[in-house]
């Protein structure tokens, strides 16, 4: 079952550019990972320090395999070191689609 993932990153004015640069380098690998169907990097207009990654995955299993890959390579720990508070991760089922 297709899922959506929202990664809400609390960057600060001091870390925003480093966070964006890191994501812009890393996200092509994410998009190419098995099961990733769509990916967007978003910045909140009302709070430029708020960076969001919106992801669509074929299944929760695909997403969990990807997370394990990022943890194994050390990327997750290095990325989290860029900001004082951990990001919020929400894994969502699609209840209804309205065309």
Helices and strands as residue ranges (DSSP letters): E 3-10, H 16-32, E 36-43, E 50-57, H 60-73, H 75-80, E 88-93
